[in-house]
């Protein structure tokens, strides 16, 4: 099974698109994967299972391991302010997330790989850690040599900046993206489908 097929299966298991593409894997098959998926009877989920599911959904969307995701939750709880707001800021300010939403990549996993391979600069300095926390005002740019690579010339050049959120300002001519500010929770579309309070309760 390919990585994409695994992501599609995971989306069906979680009941939410976590593939990272505009094509919804649940459009044709909304039932869980497996030969018995269509015949599975719906059972009332326990409070624990409901909270576990919400956590798994958010973690899958940002393509994070449990240990890293849990550390973000702990950090958000230890800071002053809304834990839910802080958690989403931590996730949205990651370099791989900013690169993805700027249009430099098509999926979270692809964005992570591009960062690790050293294709990006932040404020003129090489940044190769996906977890790098962007701050308001930071400018993300492509390494000059990367602009000549077929992947960026043929695919990214067509979509860079399209649909980028309000807190990221993309310069399509210079192939740069400015992380203008931290987003508010209600500006992030996926939060409409998730209960962040359940996630906080899961780690209580």
C-alpha positions as MATLAB code, in Angstrom:
seq = 'XXXXXXXXXXXXXXXXXXXXXXXXXXXXXXXXXXXXXXXXXXXXXXXXXXXXXXXXXXXXXXXXXXXXXXXXXXXXXXXXXXXXXXXXXXXXXXXXXXXXXXXXXXXXXXXXXXXXXXXXXXXXXXXXXXXXXXXXXXXXXXXXXXXXXXXXXXXXXXXXXXXXXXXXXXXXXXXXXXXXXXXXXXXXXXXXXXXXXXXXXXXX';
ca = [
       0.000    0.000    0.000;
       1.406    3.384   -1.025;
       1.701    6.345    1.343;
      -1.190    8.063   -0.439;
      -3.376    4.968   -0.078;
      -2.524    4.815    3.624;
      -3.547    8.462    4.018;
      -6.835    7.806    2.226;
      -7.509    4.816    4.486;
      -6.670    6.942    7.532;
      -9.078    9.647    6.346;
     -11.871    7.110    6.094;
     -11.000    5.720    9.512;
     -11.036    9.177   11.123;
     -14.024   10.389    9.107;
     -12.149   13.498    7.947;
      -9.915   14.465    5.030;
      -6.343   14.331    6.338;
      -4.722   13.635    2.964;
      -3.966   17.303    2.438;
      -5.338   17.591   -1.090;
      -8.452   19.315   -2.393;
      -9.841   15.981   -3.581;
     -11.877   14.610   -0.701;
     -11.168   10.885   -0.135;
     -14.537   10.600    1.627;
     -16.518   11.769   -1.391;
     -17.003    8.230   -2.709;
     -16.569    6.081    0.383;
     -17.548    7.476    3.749;
     -17.415    4.161    5.581;
     -14.297    2.881    7.395;
     -11.714    0.890    5.380;
     -11.709   -2.899    5.282;
     -14.001   -5.587    3.946;
     -16.456   -5.122    6.806;
     -16.454   -1.333    6.646;
     -19.790   -1.039    4.829;
     -21.525   -3.368    7.263;
     -20.163   -1.948   10.501;
     -22.904   -0.989   12.911;
     -22.590    2.412   14.478;
     -22.083    2.184   18.195;
     -22.330    4.968   20.685;
     -18.793    6.148   21.336;
     -17.487    6.632   24.852;
     -16.337   10.068   26.014;
     -12.753    8.824   25.872;
     -13.088    7.582   22.298;
     -14.659   10.855   21.151;
     -11.753   12.852   22.572;
      -9.205   10.388   21.227;
     -10.693   10.722   17.743;
     -10.477   14.523   17.803;
      -6.840   14.336   18.880;
      -5.999   11.834   16.154;
      -7.643   14.007   13.520;
      -5.704   17.152   14.376;
      -2.432   15.267   14.745;
      -2.916   13.594   11.355;
      -3.703   16.886    9.614;
      -0.350   18.340   10.688;
       1.437   15.014   10.130;
       2.944   14.918   13.618;
       4.123   12.109   15.838;
       2.320   11.703   19.143;
       5.297   12.840   21.205;
       5.675   16.118   19.308;
       1.960   16.810   19.246;
       1.651   16.174   22.987;
       4.524   18.591   23.633;
       2.617   21.327   21.787;
      -0.453   20.669   23.911;
       1.592   20.861   27.117;
       3.227   24.085   25.968;
      -0.139   25.629   25.124;
      -1.454   24.786   28.589;
       1.576   26.254   30.357;
       1.283   29.647   28.668;
      -1.074   32.448   29.618;
      -4.119   32.848   27.434;
      -6.460   30.510   25.585;
      -4.860   27.071   25.358;
      -6.786   26.336   22.170;
      -5.614   29.565   20.542;
      -2.001   28.970   21.553;
      -2.068   25.367   20.310;
      -3.270   26.406   16.863;
      -0.679   29.183   16.706;
       2.069   26.685   17.483;
       0.844   24.377   14.730;
       0.224   27.090   12.145;
       3.578   28.812   12.704;
       5.582   25.665   11.922;
       7.754   26.193    8.860;
       6.335   23.176    7.041;
       2.797   24.474    7.606;
       3.643   27.998    6.430;
       5.373   26.599    3.330;
       2.348   24.426    2.583;
      -0.183   27.222    2.958;
       1.974   29.550    0.877;
       1.684   27.119   -2.027;
       5.239   25.761   -2.056;
       3.936   22.220   -1.516;
       0.752   20.246   -2.081;
       0.590   18.246    1.149;
       1.929   18.524    4.683;
       4.176   15.519    4.153;
       5.587   16.942    0.930;
       6.216   20.287    2.610;
       8.057   18.573    5.445;
      10.331   16.768    2.980;
      11.132   19.968    1.099;
      12.081   21.715    4.340;
      14.293   18.829    5.484;
      16.064   18.823    2.109;
      17.035   22.445    2.612;
      14.941   24.187   -0.049;
      13.889   27.114    2.166;
      15.391   30.180    3.769;
      13.873   32.194    6.604;
      14.982   35.821    6.643;
      17.842   34.914    4.324;
      19.137   32.034    6.435;
      18.811   28.362    5.648;
      16.121   26.608    7.687;
      15.803   22.835    7.432;
      13.731   21.974   10.496;
       9.989   21.495    9.837;
       9.237   22.483   13.440;
      10.976   25.856   13.066;
       8.586   28.392   14.617;
       7.959   31.341   12.332;
       7.404   34.692   14.004;
       5.317   37.596   12.711;
       7.357   39.386   10.073;
       9.459   36.381    9.063;
       9.969   35.987    5.316;
      10.188   32.501    3.821;
      11.914   32.177    0.459;
      13.096   29.448   -1.864;
      16.780   28.695   -2.143;
      17.906   30.237   -5.467;
      19.022   26.887   -6.830;
      15.673   25.290   -6.013;
      13.792   27.629   -8.348;
      15.436   25.895  -11.307;
      14.360   22.417  -10.253;
      11.559   20.842  -12.351;
       9.305   20.298   -9.337;
       9.139   23.999   -8.513;
       9.159   25.226  -12.107;
       6.405   22.923  -13.332;
       4.140   22.433  -10.334;
       4.669   25.021   -7.632;
       4.919   27.987  -10.006;
       1.299   27.385  -11.022;
      -0.192   27.327   -7.532;
       2.064   29.451   -5.322;
      -0.024   32.001   -3.488;
      -3.371   30.581   -4.571;
      -5.717   30.357   -1.642;
      -3.078   31.460    0.854;
      -4.605   32.583    4.183;
      -4.866   36.199    5.258;
      -1.969   35.945    7.697;
       0.499   34.932    4.965;
       1.424   37.458    2.263;
       2.817   35.772   -0.847;
       4.920   37.519   -3.492;
       4.530   35.319   -6.555;
       7.166   37.171   -8.582;
       9.880   36.798   -5.945;
       8.668   33.418   -4.677;
       8.540   34.603   -1.084;
       5.965   34.374    1.681;
       5.740   36.689    4.673;
       4.266   35.324    7.883;
       2.419   38.540    8.647;
       0.827   37.559   11.949;
      -0.475   34.675   14.009;
      -3.954   33.521   12.965;
      -7.034   33.522   15.146;
      -8.698   30.167   15.759;
     -11.829   31.077   13.815;
      -9.699   31.942   10.760;
      -8.428   28.377   10.435;
     -10.976   26.336    8.425;
     -10.261   22.953   10.020;
     -11.266   24.233   13.463;
     -14.863   24.328   12.228;
     -14.766   20.532   11.985;
     -12.931   19.878   15.241;
     -13.663   20.314   18.923;
     -10.411   21.685   20.323;
     -11.818   21.527   23.836;
     -12.043   17.743   23.566;
      -8.374   17.606   22.602;
      -7.387   19.595   25.676;
      -9.532   17.327   27.840;
      -7.873   14.240   26.356;
      -4.516   15.411   27.726;
      -5.942   16.543   31.064;
];
